[in-house]
Amino acid sequence: MNRSLIDSLPPPDGAGNFEEVRRLAAAGRKAVVLDDDPTGTQTVHGLDVLADWSVGALAAALADPRPCFYVLTNTRSLAAADAAALTGAIAANLSAAGRASGVDFSVISRGDSTLRGHFAEELGALEMGLCAPIDAKIVIPAFFEGGRYTIGDIHYVAQGDDLVPAAETEFARDRVFGYSHSDLPAWIEEKTGGAVPAGSVASVDIATLRGRDAAAAVRSRLLALPRGAFMVVNAAAYADLEAFTRGLLGAESSGRRYLVRSAASFVRVRAGLEARPPLTGPEISGPGAAGGLVVVGSYVGKTTSQLESLLGLPGVAAIELAVGRFAAPASGATRRAGLRRPRGTRWPPAGTRSSSRAGVRPARSAPPGTSRPAGSSLARLRPSSGACRCARDS
């Protein structure tokens, strides 16, 4: 389908919504984002990202005056049972941290904008671990920066000038997280094993989000949902998310509690953060630094084409990681054998300094006898829960 579908939508009319979202977010519950993959922070800035989910670390983050923080769970790299167990443990710690700090919060489960991940398992574990009644679960996979839109309850992925229903893309053929529906209510039924029938899933359409008194309409629909219901949010521009979030925060101010599963775009709006341009080279590397390391873990075709473009740049050398050997318990020599450069290359590249750039990548195919691609094992090399806490540049 051509992008003219977006052009055919009514024009957005979100004047004043974002300013009101910022006011409500500052006065309301703190947003806590459990991120199932390290890419979830790409729309935000100036926030903490925790890899320590102890009660003390979470209580300190809740007490911080900023409106939002992330916990990097990396659960997309785990088996479903392990992802649920970890998510539930973090939720229980978060609940204890809330009591200790006296700070109320709302949870966002940040997932993939192409609908991969442990959707049902993580939402279920969060609901149990938080020990608080959840009035409804809200699904918002739109990610405009990546060309992912939800229109008429169908989730689309932009490919060139076309909008392709997500179930018709390579992402839907994922060996772990594959699916067959682009219609989000049907996808929810599929991913919950039929526990949530598609016909029971509510939705907010774009006409409502771009109409008069959109926030009030959203608030009314949220307040009218039966306990435990699912709602899909259509969105094709940030103005849609701003109108919805204003209504969501209005419903929360009435005492309701919602659990959101979203892609990265919603988080920036919910946190009340202004957009900013991508970081420049000097901002990333700092003064005087010339080199860098780009680690590539994804195995999908889009990432492979991006990697090929990267390796075509001057002064970039490739180092391939044989993940199967590197991740398995082994001697240091075996681990070193898992790192290899393409034959005929040298490090540093001829004519460059030792500070030149390197691209580290897993093999672009699945190791023999495995159901997961090579990159999955790379993702499972996770830091311990107390490994680090880092702040993103603002």
C-alpha positions as CSV (number, residue, x, y, z in Angstrom):
1,M,0.0,0.0,0.0
2,N,1.3,3.4,-0.9
3,R,2.1,6.1,1.7
4,S,-0.9,8.0,0.3
5,L,-2.8,6.2,3.0
6,I,-1.2,8.6,5.5
7,D,-2.0,11.6,3.3
8,S,-5.6,10.6,3.2
9,L,-6.0,10.9,7.0
10,P,-7.6,14.0,8.5
11,P,-5.0,16.7,9.4
12,P,-3.8,16.5,13.0
13,D,-5.1,19.2,15.3
14,G,-3.1,18.8,18.5
15,A,-2.5,22.4,19.5
16,G,-1.6,22.6,23.2
17,N,-1.7,18.8,23.8
18,F,2.0,18.4,24.3
19,E,2.3,21.3,26.8
20,E,-0.6,19.8,28.8
21,V,1.1,16.4,28.7
22,R,4.2,17.9,30.2
23,R,2.2,19.5,32.9
24,L,0.3,16.4,33.7
25,A,3.4,14.2,33.6
26,A,5.2,16.4,36.0
27,A,2.3,16.4,38.4
28,G,1.4,12.7,38.0
29,R,3.0,9.3,38.3
30,K,6.6,8.8,37.3
31,A,7.1,6.7,34.2
32,V,9.2,3.6,34.5
33,V,10.2,1.9,31.3
34,L,11.2,-1.8,31.2
35,D,13.1,-2.1,28.0
36,D,13.4,-5.5,26.4
37,D,16.2,-4.5,24.1
38,P,19.0,-1.8,24.2
39,T,17.4,0.2,21.3
40,G,14.5,1.5,23.3
41,T,16.2,4.7,24.3
42,Q,16.7,6.1,20.8
43,T,13.9,8.6,21.0
44,V,14.7,10.1,24.5
45,H,17.6,12.0,26.1
46,G,18.7,13.1,29.6
47,L,17.3,10.0,31.3
48,D,18.9,7.3,33.4
49,V,19.2,3.7,32.1
50,L,19.6,1.1,34.9
51,A,21.0,-2.4,34.6
52,D,20.7,-2.7,38.4
53,W,17.1,-3.6,39.5
54,S,17.8,-4.0,43.2
55,V,15.2,-2.3,45.5
56,G,17.7,0.3,46.5
57,A,18.7,1.3,43.0
58,L,15.0,1.5,41.9
59,A,14.1,3.5,45.0
60,A,16.9,6.0,44.2
61,A,15.7,6.3,40.6
62,L,12.1,6.9,41.7
63,A,13.2,9.6,44.0
64,D,15.1,11.4,41.2
65,P,13.2,14.5,40.0
66,R,13.3,13.6,36.3
67,P,9.9,12.3,35.0
68,C,11.1,8.9,33.7
69,F,13.8,6.3,33.9
70,Y,14.6,3.0,32.0
71,V,15.5,-0.5,33.3
72,L,17.3,-2.5,30.6
73,T,16.0,-6.0,31.0
74,N,17.1,-7.3,27.5
75,T,14.4,-10.0,27.9
76,R,14.0,-10.3,24.1
77,S,17.2,-12.4,24.2
78,L,15.8,-14.9,26.7
79,A,13.4,-17.8,26.5
80,A,9.8,-17.0,27.4
81,A,9.9,-18.5,30.9
82,D,13.1,-16.8,31.8
83,A,11.8,-13.5,30.4
84,A,8.6,-13.8,32.5
85,A,10.6,-14.7,35.6
86,L,13.0,-11.8,35.3
87,T,10.2,-9.3,34.5
88,G,8.2,-10.5,37.5
89,A,11.2,-10.1,39.8
90,I,11.8,-6.6,38.6
91,A,8.2,-5.7,39.0
92,A,8.2,-7.0,42.6
93,N,11.3,-5.0,43.4
94,L,9.8,-1.9,41.7
95,S,6.7,-2.3,43.9
96,A,8.8,-2.5,47.0
97,A,10.9,0.5,45.9
98,G,7.7,2.5,45.4
99,R,6.6,1.8,49.0
100,A,10.1,2.6,50.3
101,S,10.4,5.9,48.4
102,G,6.7,7.0,48.6
103,V,6.7,7.6,44.9
104,D,3.9,6.4,42.7
105,F,4.7,5.3,39.2
106,S,3.3,3.9,35.9
107,V,5.0,1.1,34.0
108,I,5.7,1.0,30.2
109,S,6.8,-2.3,28.8
110,R,8.9,-1.1,25.8
111,G,8.8,-3.6,23.0
112,D,9.6,-3.9,19.4
113,S,7.8,-1.8,16.8
114,T,7.7,-4.7,14.4
115,L,5.8,-6.8,17.0
116,R,8.5,-9.2,18.2
117,G,9.1,-10.0,21.8
118,H,7.5,-11.8,24.8
119,F,4.4,-9.7,24.7
120,A,1.9,-11.8,26.7
121,E,4.4,-13.3,29.0
122,E,5.9,-10.0,30.1
123,L,2.5,-8.2,30.5
124,G,1.3,-11.1,32.6
125,A,4.4,-11.1,34.8
126,L,4.2,-7.4,35.3
127,E,0.6,-7.5,36.4
128,M,1.4,-10.2,38.9
129,G,4.7,-8.7,40.2
130,L,3.4,-5.1,40.7
131,C,0.8,-6.3,43.2
132,A,-1.6,-3.6,42.1
133,P,-4.8,-3.8,40.1
134,I,-4.4,-3.0,36.4
135,D,-7.5,-1.4,34.9
136,A,-6.5,-2.0,31.2
137,K,-3.5,-2.9,29.0
138,I,-2.7,-0.5,26.1
139,V,-0.8,-1.5,23.0
140,I,1.0,1.3,21.1
141,P,3.6,-0.1,18.6
142,A,3.9,3.1,16.4
143,F,7.5,4.2,15.9
144,F,7.6,7.1,13.4
145,E,11.3,7.4,13.2
146,G,11.5,3.8,11.9
147,G,8.5,4.1,9.6
148,R,6.0,2.1,11.7
149,Y,2.4,3.3,11.8
150,T,-0.9,1.9,13.0
151,I,-3.9,2.9,10.9
152,G,-7.3,1.2,11.0
153,D,-5.9,-1.2,13.6
154,I,-3.5,-2.5,11.0
155,H,0.2,-2.1,11.9
156,Y,2.4,-1.1,8.9
157,V,6.1,-1.1,8.2
158,A,7.4,1.5,5.7
159,Q,9.5,0.0,3.0
160,G,10.6,2.6,0.5
161,D,7.5,4.4,-0.7
162,D,5.2,1.5,0.4
163,L,3.4,0.8,3.7
164,V,3.6,-3.0,4.2
165,P,1.3,-4.8,6.7
166,A,3.7,-6.0,9.4
167,A,2.7,-9.7,9.0
168,E,4.0,-9.5,5.4
169,T,7.5,-8.4,6.3
170,E,10.6,-10.4,7.3
171,F,10.0,-9.5,10.9
172,A,6.9,-11.7,11.0
173,R,9.0,-14.7,9.9
174,D,11.2,-14.4,13.0
175,R,12.1,-17.9,14.1
176,V,11.2,-17.1,17.8
177,F,8.6,-14.3,17.6
178,G,6.9,-14.9,14.3
179,Y,3.2,-14.1,13.8
180,S,0.6,-14.1,11.1
181,H,-1.7,-11.1,11.8
182,S,-1.1,-7.4,11.1
183,D,-4.5,-6.5,12.5
184,L,-3.6,-5.7,16.1
185,P,-6.7,-7.1,17.8
186,A,-6.2,-10.4,15.9
187,W,-2.4,-10.2,16.7
188,I,-3.3,-9.9,20.4
189,E,-5.6,-12.9,20.2
190,E,-2.8,-14.8,18.4
191,K,-0.1,-13.9,21.0
192,T,-2.3,-14.7,24.0
193,G,-3.2,-18.1,22.6
194,G,-6.8,-17.1,22.3
195,A,-7.2,-15.9,25.9
196,V,-8.0,-12.4,24.6
197,P,-10.4,-12.7,21.7
198,A,-9.9,-10.1,19.0
199,G,-13.5,-9.0,19.3
200,S,-12.9,-7.9,22.9
201,V,-10.1,-5.6,22.1
202,A,-11.0,-1.9,22.1
203,S,-9.3,0.7,19.9
204,V,-8.8,4.4,19.5
205,D,-9.0,5.5,15.9
206,I,-7.1,8.4,14.3
207,A,-10.3,10.3,13.5
208,T,-10.9,10.5,17.3
209,L,-7.4,11.5,18.0
210,R,-7.6,14.3,15.4
211,G,-11.1,15.4,16.2
212,R,-12.4,18.0,18.6
213,D,-11.8,17.4,22.3
214,A,-9.7,14.4,21.5
215,A,-8.1,14.1,24.9
216,A,-11.6,14.2,26.6
217,A,-12.8,11.5,24.3
218,V,-9.8,9.3,25.0
219,R,-10.3,9.8,28.8
220,S,-13.9,8.8,28.5
221,R,-13.1,5.6,26.5
222,L,-10.4,4.6,29.0
223,L,-12.6,5.1,32.0
224,A,-15.4,3.0,30.3
225,L,-13.1,0.0,29.7
226,P,-13.9,-3.2,31.7
227,R,-11.2,-4.2,34.1
228,G,-8.4,-6.1,32.4
229,A,-9.4,-5.1,28.9
230,F,-6.9,-4.5,26.0
231,M,-6.9,-1.3,23.9
232,V,-5.1,-0.6,20.6
233,V,-4.0,2.9,19.8
234,N,-3.8,4.0,16.2
235,A,-1.2,6.6,15.4
236,A,0.5,8.0,12.3
237,A,2.1,11.2,13.8
238,Y,3.3,12.5,17.1
239,A,0.2,14.6,17.4
240,D,-1.8,11.4,17.7
241,L,0.3,10.2,20.6
242,E,0.1,13.6,22.3
243,A,-3.7,13.6,22.1
244,F,-3.9,10.1,23.4
245,T,-1.3,10.6,26.2
246,R,-3.2,13.7,27.4
247,G,-6.3,11.6,27.7
248,L,-4.4,8.8,29.4
249,L,-2.9,11.0,32.0
250,G,-6.3,12.5,32.6
251,A,-7.7,9.0,33.3
252,E,-4.8,8.2,35.6
253,S,-5.5,11.4,37.6
254,S,-8.8,9.8,38.4
255,G,-7.1,6.9,40.1
256,R,-7.0,4.4,37.2
257,R,-3.9,2.4,36.5
258,Y,-2.9,1.3,33.0
259,L,-0.1,-1.0,31.8
260,V,1.3,0.1,28.4
261,R,3.2,-2.0,25.9
262,S,4.7,0.4,23.4
263,A,7.5,1.1,21.0
264,A,9.9,4.0,21.5
265,S,7.9,6.9,20.2
266,F,5.3,6.9,22.9
267,V,7.9,7.0,25.7
268,R,9.2,10.4,24.7
269,V,5.7,11.8,24.7
270,R,4.7,10.2,28.1
271,A,7.9,11.5,29.6
272,G,7.2,15.0,28.3
273,L,10.5,15.3,26.5
274,E,11.0,17.7,23.6
275,A,12.4,16.1,20.4
276,R,16.1,16.7,19.7
277,P,18.2,15.9,16.6
278,P,20.4,12.8,16.7
279,L,23.8,13.1,18.4
280,T,26.5,14.3,16.2
281,G,29.9,12.6,15.8
282,P,31.7,15.0,18.2
283,E,28.9,14.7,20.8
284,I,29.3,10.9,20.7
285,S,33.1,10.6,20.7
286,G,34.1,13.7,22.6
287,P,36.9,16.2,21.7
288,G,40.0,14.7,20.1
289,A,38.7,11.2,19.8
290,A,38.9,9.7,16.3
291,G,37.9,6.0,16.6
292,G,34.9,4.1,17.7
293,L,33.4,0.6,18.0
294,V,30.0,-0.3,16.3
295,V,28.6,-3.6,17.6
296,V,25.9,-5.1,15.3
297,G,23.8,-7.9,16.8
298,S,20.6,-7.9,14.7
299,Y,20.5,-10.5,11.9
300,V,17.5,-9.2,9.8
301,G,18.0,-8.1,6.2
302,K,17.6,-4.4,6.9
303,T,20.4,-4.5,9.4
304,T,22.6,-6.5,7.0
305,S,22.1,-3.8,4.4
306,Q,23.0,-1.1,6.9
307,L,26.1,-3.1,7.9
308,E,27.2,-3.3,4.3
309,S,26.9,0.5,4.0
310,L,28.9,0.9,7.2
311,L,31.7,-1.4,6.0
312,G,31.9,0.5,2.7
313,L,33.1,3.6,4.5
314,P,36.9,4.4,4.6
315,G,38.8,3.3,7.7
316,V,36.2,0.8,8.9
317,A,37.3,-2.8,9.5
318,A,35.1,-5.7,10.3
319,I,35.6,-8.1,13.1
320,E,33.2,-11.1,13.0
321,L,32.1,-12.8,16.2
322,A,31.6,-16.5,16.1
323,V,28.9,-16.4,18.8
324,G,28.5,-20.1,19.3
325,R,32.1,-20.5,20.4
326,F,32.3,-17.2,22.2
327,A,29.2,-17.7,24.4
328,A,29.8,-21.3,25.4
329,P,32.0,-22.0,28.5
330,A,35.5,-22.4,27.1
331,S,39.1,-21.5,27.6
332,G,40.4,-18.1,26.8
333,A,42.0,-19.5,23.6
334,T,38.7,-20.8,22.3
335,R,37.0,-17.5,23.1
336,R,39.8,-15.7,21.2
337,A,39.3,-18.1,18.3
338,G,35.7,-16.9,18.1
339,L,36.8,-13.4,17.1
340,R,38.0,-13.2,13.5
341,R,38.6,-10.6,10.9
342,P,37.9,-11.3,7.2
343,R,40.9,-13.0,5.5
344,G,43.3,-10.5,4.1
345,T,42.5,-7.7,6.5
346,R,44.7,-6.3,9.2
347,W,44.2,-4.2,12.3
348,P,44.6,-1.3,12.3
349,P,43.8,-1.0,8.6
350,A,46.7,0.1,6.4
351,G,47.2,3.8,6.4
352,T,45.0,4.5,9.4
353,R,45.7,5.1,13.1
354,S,44.9,2.6,15.9
355,S,42.0,4.8,16.8
356,S,40.1,4.0,13.5
357,R,36.6,2.5,13.6
358,A,35.7,-1.2,13.9
359,G,32.5,-3.0,13.3
360,V,31.9,-6.1,15.5
361,R,29.2,-8.4,14.1
362,P,27.9,-11.9,14.7
363,A,27.9,-14.4,11.9
364,R,25.0,-13.6,9.5
365,S,23.4,-17.0,9.8
366,A,22.2,-19.4,12.5
367,P,24.7,-21.7,14.1
368,P,24.0,-25.3,13.1
369,G,21.4,-27.1,15.2
370,T,19.9,-23.9,16.7
371,S,16.5,-22.3,16.4
372,R,17.8,-18.8,17.1
373,P,20.1,-16.7,14.8
374,A,23.6,-16.1,15.8
375,G,22.8,-12.6,17.1
376,S,20.5,-14.0,19.8
377,S,23.4,-15.6,21.6
378,L,25.3,-12.3,21.5
379,A,22.4,-10.7,23.2
380,R,22.4,-13.3,26.0
381,L,25.8,-12.1,27.1
382,R,24.1,-9.8,29.6
383,P,25.6,-7.8,32.4
384,S,24.6,-8.9,35.9
385,S,21.8,-7.0,37.6
386,G,24.3,-4.8,39.5
387,A,26.7,-4.2,36.5
388,C,26.1,-0.6,35.6
389,R,24.0,2.5,35.7
390,C,24.5,5.0,32.9
391,A,23.1,8.4,31.8
392,R,22.3,9.2,28.2
393,D,23.6,12.6,26.8
394,S,21.0,15.3,26.8
